Amino acid sequence: MRWRLLKLDIPYLVGELFIVILGVSIALAADQWRQSRNSNDLANQYVSRLIQDLDVDINRWGRGSRTDNYR
């Protein structure tokens, strides 16, 4: 009876190990995808703000509203 408790079920062990590894791999991939998406969103925000700032600067220079006092 004691021998039966110590006997390992190798196919069951391999199956459980595969399920755990698969679950961890999916979780890591999902986390990496989320971080990549957040990084891309942040980069897009920076680019849009930069474009807005450049438009404001171009409009200021086009109207001739210089702020220097050298004239």
PDB file of N, CA, C and O in Angstrom:
ATOM      1  N   MET A   1       0.821  -1.195   0.000  1.00  0.00           N
ATOM      2  CA  MET A   1       0.000   0.000   0.000  1.00  0.00           C
ATOM      3  C   MET A   1       0.868   1.262   0.000  1.00  0.00           C
ATOM      4  O   MET A   1       0.549   2.242  -0.674  1.00  0.00           O
ATOM      5  N   ARG A   2       1.934   1.230   0.739  1.00  0.00           N
ATOM      6  CA  ARG A   2       2.807   2.386   0.796  1.00  0.00           C
ATOM      7  C   ARG A   2       3.455   2.649  -0.559  1.00  0.00           C
ATOM      8  O   ARG A   2       3.662   3.807  -0.921  1.00  0.00           O
ATOM      9  N   TRP A   3       3.778   1.612  -1.309  1.00  0.00           N
ATOM     10  CA  TRP A   3       4.378   1.739  -2.630  1.00  0.00           C
ATOM     11  C   TRP A   3       3.443   2.507  -3.573  1.00  0.00           C
ATOM     12  O   TRP A   3       3.914   3.280  -4.407  1.00  0.00           O
ATOM     13  N   ARG A   4       2.169   2.309  -3.454  1.00  0.00           N
ATOM     14  CA  ARG A   4       1.200   2.974  -4.317  1.00  0.00           C
ATOM     15  C   ARG A   4       1.185   4.488  -4.064  1.00  0.00           C
ATOM     16  O   ARG A   4       0.961   5.253  -5.002  1.00  0.00           O
ATOM     17  N   LEU A   5       1.413   4.933  -2.841  1.00  0.00           N
ATOM     18  CA  LEU A   5       1.443   6.349  -2.541  1.00  0.00           C
ATOM     19  C   LEU A   5       2.699   7.031  -3.102  1.00  0.00           C
ATOM     20  O   LEU A   5       2.661   8.212  -3.448  1.00  0.00           O
ATOM     21  N   LEU A   6       3.781   6.309  -3.191  1.00  0.00           N
ATOM     22  CA  LEU A   6       5.031   6.881  -3.663  1.00  0.00           C
ATOM     23  C   LEU A   6       5.187   6.778  -5.177  1.00  0.00           C
ATOM     24  O   LEU A   6       6.104   7.376  -5.740  1.00  0.00           O
ATOM     25  N   LYS A   7       4.323   6.044  -5.836  1.00  0.00           N
ATOM     26  CA  LYS A   7       4.441   5.873  -7.275  1.00  0.00           C
ATOM     27  C   LYS A   7       4.052   7.171  -7.995  1.00  0.00           C
ATOM     28  O   LYS A   7       3.002   7.751  -7.717  1.00  0.00           O
ATOM     29  N   LEU A   8       4.904   7.618  -8.918  1.00  0.00           N
ATOM     30  CA  LEU A   8       4.650   8.834  -9.672  1.00  0.00           C
ATOM     31  C   LEU A   8       3.914   8.505 -10.958  1.00  0.00           C
ATOM     32  O   LEU A   8       4.221   7.528 -11.641  1.00  0.00           O
ATOM     33  N   ASP A   9       2.950   9.332 -11.265  1.00  0.00           N
ATOM     34  CA  ASP A   9       2.218   9.200 -12.510  1.00  0.00           C
ATOM     35  C   ASP A   9       2.847  10.186 -13.500  1.00  0.00           C
ATOM     36  O   ASP A   9       2.464  11.355 -13.550  1.00  0.00           O
ATOM     37  N   ILE A  10       3.808   9.709 -14.278  1.00  0.00           N
ATOM     38  CA  ILE A  10       4.603  10.564 -15.158  1.00  0.00           C
ATOM     39  C   ILE A  10       3.743  11.291 -16.195  1.00  0.00           C
ATOM     40  O   ILE A  10       3.924  12.498 -16.354  1.00  0.00           O
ATOM     41  N   PRO A  11       2.834  10.649 -16.902  1.00  0.00           N
ATOM     42  CA  PRO A  11       2.027  11.398 -17.880  1.00  0.00           C
ATOM     43  C   PRO A  11       1.195  12.512 -17.228  1.00  0.00           C
ATOM     44  O   PRO A  11       1.040  13.592 -17.799  1.00  0.00           O
ATOM     45  N   TYR A  12       0.668  12.246 -16.046  1.00  0.00           N
ATOM     46  CA  TYR A  12      -0.090  13.276 -15.339  1.00  0.00           C
ATOM     47  C   TYR A  12       0.820  14.436 -14.940  1.00  0.00           C
ATOM     48  O   TYR A  12       0.435  15.597 -15.076  1.00  0.00           O
ATOM     49  N   LEU A  13       2.018  14.135 -14.452  1.00  0.00           N
ATOM     50  CA  LEU A  13       2.983  15.149 -14.055  1.00  0.00           C
ATOM     51  C   LEU A  13       3.402  16.010 -15.248  1.00  0.00           C
ATOM     52  O   LEU A  13       3.494  17.232 -15.131  1.00  0.00           O
ATOM     53  N   VAL A  14       3.655  15.376 -16.392  1.00  0.00           N
ATOM     54  CA  VAL A  14       4.036  16.119 -17.593  1.00  0.00           C
ATOM     55  C   VAL A  14       2.877  17.013 -18.050  1.00  0.00           C
ATOM     56  O   VAL A  14       3.101  18.153 -18.457  1.00  0.00           O
ATOM     57  N   GLY A  15       1.665  16.514 -17.988  1.00  0.00           N
ATOM     58  CA  GLY A  15       0.498  17.299 -18.369  1.00  0.00           C
ATOM     59  C   GLY A  15       0.314  18.517 -17.481  1.00  0.00           C
ATOM     60  O   GLY A  15       0.061  19.614 -17.978  1.00  0.00           O
ATOM     61  N   GLU A  16       0.436  18.338 -16.193  1.00  0.00           N
ATOM     62  CA  GLU A  16       0.304  19.451 -15.254  1.00  0.00           C
ATOM     63  C   GLU A  16       1.413  20.489 -15.464  1.00  0.00           C
ATOM     64  O   GLU A  16       1.162  21.694 -15.433  1.00  0.00           O
ATOM     65  N   LEU A  17       2.622  20.012 -15.675  1.00  0.00           N
ATOM     66  CA  LEU A  17       3.744  20.914 -15.921  1.00  0.00           C
ATOM     67  C   LEU A  17       3.513  21.714 -17.197  1.00  0.00           C
ATOM     68  O   LEU A  17       3.789  22.913 -17.229  1.00  0.00           O
ATOM     69  N   PHE A  18       3.011  21.071 -18.248  1.00  0.00           N
ATOM     70  CA  PHE A  18       2.715  21.751 -19.505  1.00  0.00           C
ATOM     71  C   PHE A  18       1.647  22.829 -19.304  1.00  0.00           C
ATOM     72  O   PHE A  18       1.768  23.927 -19.848  1.00  0.00           O
ATOM     73  N   ILE A  19       0.614  22.527 -18.536  1.00  0.00           N
ATOM     74  CA  ILE A  19      -0.453  23.494 -18.286  1.00  0.00           C
ATOM     75  C   ILE A  19       0.077  24.707 -17.522  1.00  0.00           C
ATOM     76  O   ILE A  19      -0.291  25.841 -17.829  1.00  0.00           O
ATOM     77  N   VAL A  20       0.928  24.477 -16.542  1.00  0.00           N
ATOM     78  CA  VAL A  20       1.492  25.583 -15.760  1.00  0.00           C
ATOM     79  C   VAL A  20       2.391  26.448 -16.632  1.00  0.00           C
ATOM     80  O   VAL A  20       2.301  27.675 -16.590  1.00  0.00           O
ATOM     81  N   ILE A  21       3.260  25.817 -17.421  1.00  0.00           N
ATOM     82  CA  ILE A  21       4.156  26.572 -18.295  1.00  0.00           C
ATOM     83  C   ILE A  21       3.355  27.354 -19.328  1.00  0.00           C
ATOM     84  O   ILE A  21       3.692  28.501 -19.622  1.00  0.00           O
ATOM     85  N   LEU A  22       2.321  26.771 -19.874  1.00  0.00           N
ATOM     86  CA  LEU A  22       1.474  27.455 -20.847  1.00  0.00           C
ATOM     87  C   LEU A  22       0.781  28.665 -20.217  1.00  0.00           C
ATOM     88  O   LEU A  22       0.712  29.730 -20.830  1.00  0.00           O
ATOM     89  N   GLY A  23       0.276  28.505 -19.011  1.00  0.00           N
ATOM     90  CA  GLY A  23      -0.390  29.611 -18.323  1.00  0.00           C
ATOM     91  C   GLY A  23       0.557  30.760 -18.026  1.00  0.00           C
ATOM     92  O   GLY A  23       0.197  31.922 -18.214  1.00  0.00           O
ATOM     93  N   VAL A  24       1.752  30.454 -17.569  1.00  0.00           N
ATOM     94  CA  VAL A  24       2.739  31.496 -17.275  1.00  0.00           C
ATOM     95  C   VAL A  24       3.161  32.193 -18.565  1.00  0.00           C
ATOM     96  O   VAL A  24       3.316  33.414 -18.588  1.00  0.00           O
ATOM     97  N   SER A  25       3.347  31.432 -19.629  1.00  0.00           N
ATOM     98  CA  SER A  25       3.737  32.021 -20.913  1.00  0.00           C
ATOM     99  C   SER A  25       2.653  32.965 -21.439  1.00  0.00           C
ATOM    100  O   SER A  25       2.969  34.040 -21.949  1.00  0.00           O
ATOM    101  N   ILE A  26       1.409  32.585 -21.325  1.00  0.00           N
ATOM    102  CA  ILE A  26       0.304  33.441 -21.763  1.00  0.00           C
ATOM    103  C   ILE A  26       0.250  34.709 -20.921  1.00  0.00           C
ATOM    104  O   ILE A  26       0.033  35.797 -21.455  1.00  0.00           O
ATOM    105  N   ALA A  27       0.441  34.583 -19.627  1.00  0.00           N
ATOM    106  CA  ALA A  27       0.415  35.757 -18.750  1.00  0.00           C
ATOM    107  C   ALA A  27       1.558  36.716 -19.079  1.00  0.00           C
ATOM    108  O   ALA A  27       1.353  37.930 -19.110  1.00  0.00           O
ATOM    109  N   LEU A  28       2.753  36.192 -19.325  1.00  0.00           N
ATOM    110  CA  LEU A  28       3.882  37.051 -19.675  1.00  0.00           C
ATOM    111  C   LEU A  28       3.677  37.719 -21.029  1.00  0.00           C
ATOM    112  O   LEU A  28       4.021  38.889 -21.195  1.00  0.00           O
ATOM    113  N   ALA A  29       3.127  37.002 -21.990  1.00  0.00           N
ATOM    114  CA  ALA A  29       2.866  37.580 -23.305  1.00  0.00           C
ATOM    115  C   ALA A  29       1.816  38.680 -23.210  1.00  0.00           C
ATOM    116  O   ALA A  29       1.950  39.721 -23.853  1.00  0.00           O
ATOM    117  N   ALA A  30       0.787  38.462 -22.425  1.00  0.00           N
ATOM    118  CA  ALA A  30      -0.253  39.478 -22.256  1.00  0.00           C
ATOM    119  C   ALA A  30       0.308  40.726 -21.586  1.00  0.00           C
ATOM    120  O   ALA A  30      -0.049  41.842 -21.961  1.00  0.00           O
ATOM    121  N   ASP A  31       1.179  40.549 -20.602  1.00  0.00           N
ATOM    122  CA  ASP A  31       1.784  41.689 -19.926  1.00  0.00           C
ATOM    123  C   ASP A  31       2.691  42.467 -20.877  1.00  0.00           C
ATOM    124  O   ASP A  31       2.686  43.698 -20.879  1.00  0.00           O
ATOM    125  N   GLN A  32       3.461  41.754 -21.675  1.00  0.00           N
ATOM    126  CA  GLN A  32       4.335  42.419 -22.645  1.00  0.00           C
ATOM    127  C   GLN A  32       3.507  43.163 -23.692  1.00  0.00           C
ATOM    128  O   GLN A  32       3.872  44.272 -24.083  1.00  0.00           O
ATOM    129  N   TRP A  33       2.422  42.587 -24.144  1.00  0.00           N
ATOM    130  CA  TRP A  33       1.547  43.245 -25.112  1.00  0.00           C
ATOM    131  C   TRP A  33       0.948  44.519 -24.520  1.00  0.00           C
ATOM    132  O   TRP A  33       0.876  45.546 -25.194  1.00  0.00           O
ATOM    133  N   ARG A  34       0.518  44.450 -23.260  1.00  0.00           N
ATOM    134  CA  ARG A  34      -0.065  45.618 -22.594  1.00  0.00           C
ATOM    135  C   ARG A  34       0.965  46.730 -22.444  1.00  0.00           C
ATOM    136  O   ARG A  34       0.660  47.897 -22.694  1.00  0.00           O
ATOM    137  N   GLN A  35       2.177  46.381 -22.041  1.00  0.00           N
ATOM    138  CA  GLN A  35       3.218  47.395 -21.891  1.00  0.00           C
ATOM    139  C   GLN A  35       3.584  48.019 -23.236  1.00  0.00           C
ATOM    140  O   GLN A  35       3.814  49.225 -23.314  1.00  0.00           O
ATOM    141  N   SER A  36       3.638  47.224 -24.274  1.00  0.00           N
ATOM    142  CA  SER A  36       3.939  47.736 -25.603  1.00  0.00           C
ATOM    143  C   SER A  36       2.848  48.687 -26.075  1.00  0.00           C
ATOM    144  O   SER A  36       3.132  49.728 -26.668  1.00  0.00           O
ATOM    145  N   ARG A  37       1.619  48.327 -25.813  1.00  0.00           N
ATOM    146  CA  ARG A  37       0.491  49.172 -26.211  1.00  0.00           C
ATOM    147  C   ARG A  37       0.517  50.500 -25.455  1.00  0.00           C
ATOM    148  O   ARG A  37       0.288  51.557 -26.045  1.00  0.00           O
ATOM    149  N   ASN A  38       0.792  50.448 -24.169  1.00  0.00           N
ATOM    150  CA  ASN A  38       0.879  51.678 -23.379  1.00  0.00           C
ATOM    151  C   ASN A  38       2.030  52.561 -23.865  1.00  0.00           C
ATOM    152  O   ASN A  38       1.897  53.783 -23.925  1.00  0.00           O
ATOM    153  N   SER A  39       3.145  51.944 -24.207  1.00  0.00           N
ATOM    154  CA  SER A  39       4.292  52.689 -24.697  1.00  0.00           C
ATOM    155  C   SER A  39       3.971  53.356 -26.029  1.00  0.00           C
ATOM    156  O   SER A  39       4.345  54.508 -26.250  1.00  0.00           O
ATOM    157  N   ASN A  40       3.289  52.650 -26.910  1.00  0.00           N
ATOM    158  CA  ASN A  40       2.905  53.229 -28.199  1.00  0.00           C
ATOM    159  C   ASN A  40       1.911  54.372 -28.014  1.00  0.00           C
ATOM    160  O   ASN A  40       2.005  55.383 -28.709  1.00  0.00           O
ATOM    161  N   ASP A  41       0.970  54.232 -27.100  1.00  0.00           N
ATOM    162  CA  ASP A  41       0.013  55.308 -26.831  1.00  0.00           C
ATOM    163  C   ASP A  41       0.728  56.551 -26.312  1.00  0.00           C
ATOM    164  O   ASP A  41       0.409  57.671 -26.710  1.00  0.00           O
ATOM    165  N   LEU A  42       1.689  56.348 -25.428  1.00  0.00           N
ATOM    166  CA  LEU A  42       2.446  57.468 -24.882  1.00  0.00           C
ATOM    167  C   LEU A  42       3.268  58.155 -25.972  1.00  0.00           C
ATOM    168  O   LEU A  42       3.342  59.383 -26.013  1.00  0.00           O
ATOM    169  N   ALA A  43       3.874  57.379 -26.840  1.00  0.00           N
ATOM    170  CA  ALA A  43       4.643  57.966 -27.943  1.00  0.00           C
ATOM    171  C   ALA A  43       3.738  58.763 -28.872  1.00  0.00           C
ATOM    172  O   ALA A  43       4.119  59.839 -29.334  1.00  0.00           O
ATOM    173  N   ASN A  44       2.555  58.253 -29.148  1.00  0.00           N
ATOM    174  CA  ASN A  44       1.611  58.985 -29.993  1.00  0.00           C
ATOM    175  C   ASN A  44       1.180  60.306 -29.341  1.00  0.00           C
ATOM    176  O   ASN A  44       1.017  61.312 -30.031  1.00  0.00           O
ATOM    177  N   GLN A  45       0.999  60.303 -28.026  1.00  0.00           N
ATOM    178  CA  GLN A  45       0.647  61.532 -27.322  1.00  0.00           C
ATOM    179  C   GLN A  45       1.770  62.556 -27.418  1.00  0.00           C
ATOM    180  O   GLN A  45       1.516  63.741 -27.635  1.00  0.00           O
ATOM    181  N   TYR A  46       3.024  62.099 -27.256  1.00  0.00           N
ATOM    182  CA  TYR A  46       4.159  63.007 -27.359  1.00  0.00           C
ATOM    183  C   TYR A  46       4.244  63.623 -28.750  1.00  0.00           C
ATOM    184  O   TYR A  46       4.479  64.823 -28.890  1.00  0.00           O
ATOM    185  N   VAL A  47       4.053  62.804 -29.769  1.00  0.00           N
ATOM    186  CA  VAL A  47       4.140  63.300 -31.140  1.00  0.00           C
ATOM    187  C   VAL A  47       3.030  64.310 -31.411  1.00  0.00           C
ATOM    188  O   VAL A  47       3.280  65.345 -32.029  1.00  0.00           O
ATOM    189  N   SER A  48       1.816  64.030 -30.964  1.00  0.00           N
ATOM    190  CA  SER A  48       0.720  64.971 -31.211  1.00  0.00           C
ATOM    191  C   SER A  48       0.953  66.289 -30.463  1.00  0.00           C
ATOM    192  O   SER A  48       0.651  67.358 -30.993  1.00  0.00           O
ATOM    193  N   ARG A  49       1.480  66.223 -29.248  1.00  0.00           N
ATOM    194  CA  ARG A  49       1.789  67.461 -28.512  1.00  0.00           C
ATOM    195  C   ARG A  49       2.909  68.244 -29.199  1.00  0.00           C
ATOM    196  O   ARG A  49       2.869  69.473 -29.252  1.00  0.00           O
ATOM    197  N   LEU A  50       3.894  67.538 -29.717  1.00  0.00           N
ATOM    198  CA  LEU A  50       4.983  68.198 -30.426  1.00  0.00           C
ATOM    199  C   LEU A  50       4.466  68.907 -31.676  1.00  0.00           C
ATOM    200  O   LEU A  50       4.872  70.032 -31.966  1.00  0.00           O
ATOM    201  N   ILE A  51       3.585  68.260 -32.407  1.00  0.00           N
ATOM    202  CA  ILE A  51       2.995  68.871 -33.604  1.00  0.00           C
ATOM    203  C   ILE A  51       2.189  70.107 -33.227  1.00  0.00           C
ATOM    204  O   ILE A  51       2.264  71.126 -33.913  1.00  0.00           O
ATOM    205  N   GLN A  52       1.428  70.031 -32.156  1.00  0.00           N
ATOM    206  CA  GLN A  52       0.649  71.190 -31.712  1.00  0.00           C
ATOM    207  C   GLN A  52       1.570  72.347 -31.325  1.00  0.00           C
ATOM    208  O   GLN A  52       1.317  73.496 -31.684  1.00  0.00           O
ATOM    209  N   ASP A  53       2.634  72.038 -30.595  1.00  0.00           N
ATOM    210  CA  ASP A  53       3.577  73.086 -30.203  1.00  0.00           C
ATOM    211  C   ASP A  53       4.244  73.715 -31.425  1.00  0.00           C
ATOM    212  O   ASP A  53       4.418  74.932 -31.481  1.00  0.00           O
ATOM    213  N   LEU A  54       4.613  72.899 -32.392  1.00  0.00           N
ATOM    214  CA  LEU A  54       5.231  73.433 -33.601  1.00  0.00           C
ATOM    215  C   LEU A  54       4.251  74.301 -34.382  1.00  0.00           C
ATOM    216  O   LEU A  54       4.644  75.332 -34.928  1.00  0.00           O
ATOM    217  N   ASP A  55       2.986  73.902 -34.445  1.00  0.00           N
ATOM    218  CA  ASP A  55       1.985  74.730 -35.123  1.00  0.00           C
ATOM    219  C   ASP A  55       1.842  76.090 -34.448  1.00  0.00           C
ATOM    220  O   ASP A  55       1.739  77.113 -35.125  1.00  0.00           O
ATOM    221  N   VAL A  56       1.835  76.103 -33.132  1.00  0.00           N
ATOM    222  CA  VAL A  56       1.737  77.369 -32.395  1.00  0.00           C
ATOM    223  C   VAL A  56       2.960  78.228 -32.689  1.00  0.00           C
ATOM    224  O   VAL A  56       2.833  79.427 -32.933  1.00  0.00           O
ATOM    225  N   ASP A  57       4.147  77.619 -32.667  1.00  0.00           N
ATOM    226  CA  ASP A  57       5.371  78.378 -32.938  1.00  0.00           C
ATOM    227  C   ASP A  57       5.385  78.924 -34.362  1.00  0.00           C
ATOM    228  O   ASP A  57       5.773  80.071 -34.580  1.00  0.00           O
ATOM    229  N   ILE A  58       4.972  78.123 -35.318  1.00  0.00           N
ATOM    230  CA  ILE A  58       4.947  78.570 -36.713  1.00  0.00           C
ATOM    231  C   ILE A  58       3.974  79.724 -36.880  1.00  0.00           C
ATOM    232  O   ILE A  58       4.270  80.691 -37.582  1.00  0.00           O
ATOM    233  N   ASN A  59       2.819  79.631 -36.242  1.00  0.00           N
ATOM    234  CA  ASN A  59       1.843  80.718 -36.329  1.00  0.00           C
ATOM    235  C   ASN A  59       2.369  81.996 -35.689  1.00  0.00           C
ATOM    236  O   ASN A  59       2.117  83.087 -36.200  1.00  0.00           O
ATOM    237  N   ARG A  60       3.087  81.881 -34.593  1.00  0.00           N
ATOM    238  CA  ARG A  60       3.660  83.066 -33.945  1.00  0.00           C
ATOM    239  C   ARG A  60       4.701  83.720 -34.848  1.00  0.00           C
ATOM    240  O   ARG A  60       4.707  84.942 -34.994  1.00  0.00           O
ATOM    241  N   TRP A  61       5.565  82.939 -35.444  1.00  0.00           N
ATOM    242  CA  TRP A  61       6.594  83.482 -36.329  1.00  0.00           C
ATOM    243  C   TRP A  61       5.974  84.043 -37.602  1.00  0.00           C
ATOM    244  O   TRP A  61       6.463  85.033 -38.146  1.00  0.00           O
ATOM    245  N   GLY A  62       4.903  83.419 -38.080  1.00  0.00           N
ATOM    246  CA  GLY A  62       4.260  83.893 -39.296  1.00  0.00           C
ATOM    247  C   GLY A  62       3.584  85.238 -39.108  1.00  0.00           C
ATOM    248  O   GLY A  62       3.525  86.042 -40.038  1.00  0.00           O
ATOM    249  N   ARG A  63       3.075  85.487 -37.915  1.00  0.00           N
ATOM    250  CA  ARG A  63       2.422  86.774 -37.627  1.00  0.00           C
ATOM    251  C   ARG A  63       3.435  87.832 -37.261  1.00  0.00           C
ATOM    252  O   ARG A  63       3.096  89.013 -37.190  1.00  0.00           O
ATOM    253  N   GLY A  64       4.656  87.439 -37.031  1.00  0.00           N
ATOM    254  CA  GLY A  64       5.697  88.409 -36.711  1.00  0.00           C
ATOM    255  C   GLY A  64       5.668  88.871 -35.281  1.00  0.00           C
ATOM    256  O   GLY A  64       6.128  89.978 -35.000  1.00  0.00           O
ATOM    257  N   SER A  65       5.162  88.096 -34.374  1.00  0.00           N
ATOM    258  CA  SER A  65       5.122  88.501 -32.975  1.00  0.00           C
ATOM    259  C   SER A  65       6.399  88.047 -32.285  1.00  0.00           C
ATOM    260  O   SER A  65       6.398  87.080 -31.524  1.00  0.00           O
ATOM    261  N   ARG A  66       7.477  88.750 -32.559  1.00  0.00           N
ATOM    262  CA  ARG A  66       8.758  88.425 -31.955  1.00  0.00           C
ATOM    263  C   ARG A  66       8.845  89.084 -30.568  1.00  0.00           C
ATOM    264  O   ARG A  66       8.257  90.137 -30.321  1.00  0.00           O
ATOM    265  N   THR A  67       9.561  88.459 -29.717  1.00  0.00           N
ATOM    266  CA  THR A  67       9.623  88.976 -28.346  1.00  0.00           C
ATOM    267  C   THR A  67      10.972  89.590 -28.027  1.00  0.00           C
ATOM    268  O   THR A  67      11.217  89.953 -26.877  1.00  0.00           O
ATOM    269  N   ASP A  68      11.861  89.720 -29.014  1.00  0.00           N
ATOM    270  CA  ASP A  68      13.161  90.288 -28.696  1.00  0.00           C
ATOM    271  C   ASP A  68      13.080  91.831 -28.678  1.00  0.00           C
ATOM    272  O   ASP A  68      12.245  92.423 -29.362  1.00  0.00           O
ATOM    273  N   ASN A  69      13.932  92.447 -27.912  1.00  0.00           N
ATOM    274  CA  ASN A  69      13.919  93.896 -27.744  1.00  0.00           C
ATOM    275  C   ASN A  69      15.175  94.535 -28.328  1.00  0.00           C
ATOM    276  O   ASN A  69      15.635  95.553 -27.811  1.00  0.00           O
ATOM    277  N   TYR A  70      15.733  93.976 -29.375  1.00  0.00           N
ATOM    278  CA  TYR A  70      16.967  94.468 -29.942  1.00  0.00           C
ATOM    279  C   TYR A  70      16.766  95.506 -31.035  1.00  0.00           C
ATOM    280  O   TYR A  70      17.763  95.997 -31.564  1.00  0.00           O
ATOM    281  N   ARG A  71      15.580  95.864 -31.400  1.00  0.00           N
ATOM    282  CA  ARG A  71      15.340  96.820 -32.475  1.00  0.00           C
ATOM    283  C   ARG A  71      15.305  98.200 -31.959  1.00  0.00           C
ATOM    284  O   ARG A  71      15.112  99.142 -32.728  1.00  0.00           O
TER     285      ARG A  71
END
